[in-house]
Structures are given as C-alpha cells and as structure tokens.
C-alpha cells in the first residue's frame, strides 16, 4: 500500500466543493481543510506507485479549482492508534 499526503492550493470560493470531490475520489482516504500555506490536505492510500501517479496526474487534473499541489510519499507510519491496538491484542480475556 502506498500512502501519500497531497497539499493543495485551491480557488478560495471552491474549497468546500473541491474537498467533497476529493472525498468522493477512489484512493483518497481523508480530506482536511487547513490553515496556513495550503487550503486542503488529502491523505491518499493506493495499492501501487502507478495508481498514485494516475490519481495525481489524471484524476486530480479534472478538478479545475485545484491551482497547485505538492505530493509527499509516506515512508513509515507512527500512530498512537496502531500502538494501542498492538498492545491490546489477546487481552480480551483479562
């Protein structure tokens, strides 16, 4: 599984519309509206690098209100949720 974080600048008047379009796009797990340099952040999870390439260079290009993107690949995930799950495996009977 390939996980990426895509930072986006979007036309200000279309942020909510674009966020919904992204949320409805296969491969996009989560979309956040954020403060700061970027308007939206999308977390994407796809099976292969080729799938990520198709998502970024084909499907996202169909959304005209996206002005600029910066895509980052995740190498390794560190998550409190994952750690809590790992330490509770097999503890149901305790």
Backbone bond lengths (Angstrom), bond angles and torsions (degrees), N, CA, C in turn:
res aa  C-N    CA-C-N  psi(-1)  N-CA   C-N-CA  omega(-1)  CA-C   N-CA-C  phi
1 X - - - 1.448 - - 1.530 108.53 -
2 X 1.306 116.35 132.27 1.462 123.03 177.87 1.528 107.99 -103.55
3 X 1.316 116.29 124.77 1.462 121.24 177.63 1.515 108.46 -111.77
4 X 1.322 115.39 133.96 1.456 119.86 177.33 1.518 109.91 -135.45
5 X 1.312 113.77 156.42 1.466 121.97 175.42 1.519 105.19 -116.75
6 X 1.330 116.00 123.32 1.457 119.93 -178.63 1.527 108.44 -114.25
7 X 1.326 115.07 118.41 1.459 122.75 178.36 1.524 107.47 -93.88
8 X 1.331 116.93 134.50 1.461 119.78 -174.55 1.513 113.98 -134.02
9 X 1.329 114.12 140.21 1.457 122.00 165.79 1.516 106.09 -100.80
10 X 1.336 115.34 132.50 1.460 122.04 -172.89 1.519 108.20 -133.10
11 X 1.331 116.13 151.34 1.464 119.78 173.08 1.522 108.27 -54.09
12 X 1.324 117.21 126.57 1.472 122.27 -173.17 1.519 113.43 -53.46
13 X 1.313 117.73 -40.21 1.462 120.55 -176.22 1.528 112.96 -75.30
14 X 1.332 117.25 -5.41 1.471 120.32 -175.63 1.521 113.39 -121.85
15 X 1.321 117.54 14.71 1.468 120.38 -176.77 1.532 111.64 -57.62
16 X 1.320 118.13 -49.79 1.469 120.37 -178.23 1.524 111.88 -65.00
17 X 1.314 116.65 -40.25 1.467 121.15 178.90 1.530 110.93 -62.73
18 X 1.320 116.21 -46.02 1.460 120.93 179.62 1.527 110.44 -65.34
19 X 1.318 117.25 -41.26 1.471 120.86 178.63 1.524 110.68 -58.14
20 X 1.322 117.02 -41.76 1.466 120.28 179.39 1.529 110.95 -68.53
21 X 1.329 117.27 -41.21 1.464 120.40 176.97 1.530 110.59 -60.02
22 X 1.316 116.40 -43.00 1.458 120.48 178.79 1.518 111.35 -64.46
23 X 1.320 116.46 -43.76 1.470 120.75 -179.30 1.529 111.25 -61.41
24 X 1.321 116.85 -28.14 1.467 121.68 179.41 1.527 113.04 -87.73
25 X 1.328 117.23 0.27 1.462 122.40 -176.93 1.522 110.23 -89.45
26 X 1.331 115.80 130.41 1.463 120.78 177.60 1.524 109.78 -59.73
27 X 1.312 116.13 132.21 1.462 121.72 -179.59 1.513 113.26 99.49
28 X 1.332 116.99 -17.89 1.462 120.81 177.68 1.523 107.59 -93.06
29 X 1.327 116.54 116.30 1.466 121.89 -176.90 1.515 112.78 -84.82
30 X 1.338 115.52 -43.11 1.466 121.04 -176.27 1.513 109.18 -147.27
31 X 1.328 115.48 150.83 1.459 121.55 175.08 1.521 107.59 -133.74
32 X 1.326 116.00 133.22 1.459 121.51 179.92 1.522 109.31 -123.42
33 X 1.325 117.10 134.94 1.460 119.49 165.94 1.522 105.28 -86.84
34 X 1.323 116.44 136.46 1.462 120.75 -171.61 1.518 110.94 -134.69
35 X 1.318 115.24 163.07 1.463 120.53 172.88 1.522 107.95 -93.83
36 X 1.314 115.62 164.08 1.456 119.42 176.51 1.511 112.54 107.64
37 X 1.309 115.99 -150.92 1.454 122.99 -174.05 1.527 112.73 -66.86
38 X 1.322 116.85 -31.58 1.463 121.25 -176.59 1.527 110.02 -109.25
39 X 1.324 115.34 161.31 1.464 121.57 -179.99 1.520 112.35 -97.91
40 X 1.334 115.89 -40.03 1.461 121.41 -178.37 1.520 109.82 -133.54
41 X 1.332 115.00 148.97 1.457 122.43 172.33 1.520 106.87 -127.46
42 X 1.325 116.24 126.94 1.462 121.30 177.92 1.523 109.32 -114.07
43 X 1.325 115.87 133.99 1.461 121.86 173.03 1.524 105.97 -99.18
44 X 1.317 116.17 122.49 1.464 120.51 -176.28 1.519 109.61 -119.24
45 X 1.316 115.07 138.95 1.470 121.16 177.41 1.521 107.36 -132.92
46 X 1.326 115.20 117.86 1.464 121.76 -178.62 1.523 108.98 -134.85
47 X 1.327 117.32 159.78 1.469 119.43 -176.48 1.528 115.03 -66.03
48 X 1.343 117.92 -38.52 1.469 119.49 -173.14 1.527 111.64 -137.43
49 X 1.329 115.84 166.84 1.465 121.09 174.43 1.523 111.08 -62.15
50 X 1.326 117.34 -35.81 1.466 120.70 177.46 1.526 110.70 -62.15
51 X 1.342 116.79 -38.46 1.463 120.46 177.39 1.522 110.80 -65.52
52 X 1.324 116.75 -38.63 1.461 120.38 177.28 1.524 110.21 -65.33
53 X 1.305 116.72 -43.18 1.458 120.86 177.83 1.528 110.97 -58.69
54 X 1.313 116.77 -43.17 1.466 120.94 179.73 1.525 110.35 -65.94
55 X 1.322 116.90 -40.07 1.466 120.93 178.95 1.526 110.89 -62.15
56 X 1.326 116.61 -48.54 1.469 120.93 -174.17 1.526 111.94 -75.83
57 X 1.321 117.22 -43.66 1.470 119.52 -172.10 1.519 114.10 -92.32
58 X 1.329 117.13 -9.88 1.467 119.15 179.51 1.521 111.71 -119.97
59 X 1.339 116.52 -61.00 1.473 118.68 -173.57 1.521 113.25 -69.74
60 X 1.333 118.14 -41.65 1.462 119.22 179.59 1.524 112.11 -68.13
61 X 1.329 117.03 -26.55 1.466 120.39 178.60 1.526 112.30 -66.88
62 X 1.319 117.30 -18.94 1.470 119.85 179.64 1.531 112.07 -77.86
63 X 1.331 117.16 -9.92 1.470 121.01 179.54 1.531 107.20 -97.38
64 X 1.322 115.92 98.63 1.473 121.82 -172.39 1.526 113.92 -60.87
65 X 1.319 117.97 -30.97 1.469 120.89 -174.23 1.531 113.16 -75.49
66 X 1.338 117.97 -8.76 1.466 120.55 174.63 1.525 107.19 -77.72
67 X 1.321 116.12 118.11 1.460 121.37 -176.46 1.523 113.18 -90.88
68 X 1.339 116.52 -36.01 1.459 121.21 -175.45 1.515 108.64 -157.51
69 X 1.338 116.67 144.92 1.465 120.90 175.72 1.522 109.83 -131.83
70 X 1.312 114.39 155.34 1.463 122.21 170.25 1.520 105.77 -135.42
71 X 1.322 116.30 119.95 1.460 121.28 -175.56 1.521 109.91 -105.94
72 X 1.324 115.12 128.92 1.463 121.29 177.17 1.519 108.59 -117.86
73 X 1.327 116.87 135.46 1.457 121.73 175.63 1.520 109.59 -91.10
74 X 1.310 115.87 136.42 1.460 120.52 176.45 1.525 108.77 -88.38
75 X 1.319 116.19 130.05 1.462 120.94 178.09 1.526 111.68 -88.25
76 X 1.327 116.06 -44.19 1.454 120.80 -175.46 1.520 108.27 -149.18
77 X 1.328 116.48 142.17 1.463 120.77 -179.60 1.525 110.04 -101.12
78 X 1.311 115.44 135.23 1.457 122.48 174.02 1.524 105.33 -122.25
79 X 1.320 116.85 117.40 1.456 119.21 -173.65 1.522 110.75 -142.55
80 X 1.310 115.90 132.32 1.459 120.40 175.54 1.527 109.65 -59.99
81 X 1.329 116.76 -39.24 1.466 121.12 179.31 1.522 110.49 -58.17
82 X 1.338 117.73 -45.79 1.457 121.36 179.87 1.520 111.34 -63.49
83 X 1.327 117.60 -40.33 1.463 121.05 179.37 1.523 110.97 -65.79
84 X 1.331 117.69 -42.69 1.461 120.88 178.87 1.522 110.85 -62.40
85 X 1.326 117.62 -41.37 1.458 121.52 178.53 1.519 110.65 -63.60
86 X 1.330 116.58 -43.87 1.455 121.21 -178.40 1.534 110.99 -60.85
87 X 1.321 118.07 -41.34 1.451 121.03 -176.06 1.517 113.54 -81.33
88 X 1.333 118.52 -9.30 1.458 119.71 178.96 1.528 112.67 -103.98
89 X 1.325 118.06 -1.35 1.463 120.77 178.45 1.518 109.43 -63.55
90 X 1.314 116.30 127.75 1.447 121.43 177.45 1.513 114.93 80.84
91 X 1.319 118.12 5.13 1.462 120.81 -179.11 1.522 112.65 -97.31
92 X 1.332 117.90 7.31 1.450 120.86 -177.89 1.517 113.03 -61.06
93 X 1.317 117.70 -33.34 1.455 120.76 -177.16 1.508 114.46 -86.93
94 X 1.318 117.75 0.95 1.467 120.50 -176.82 1.506 110.54 -88.79
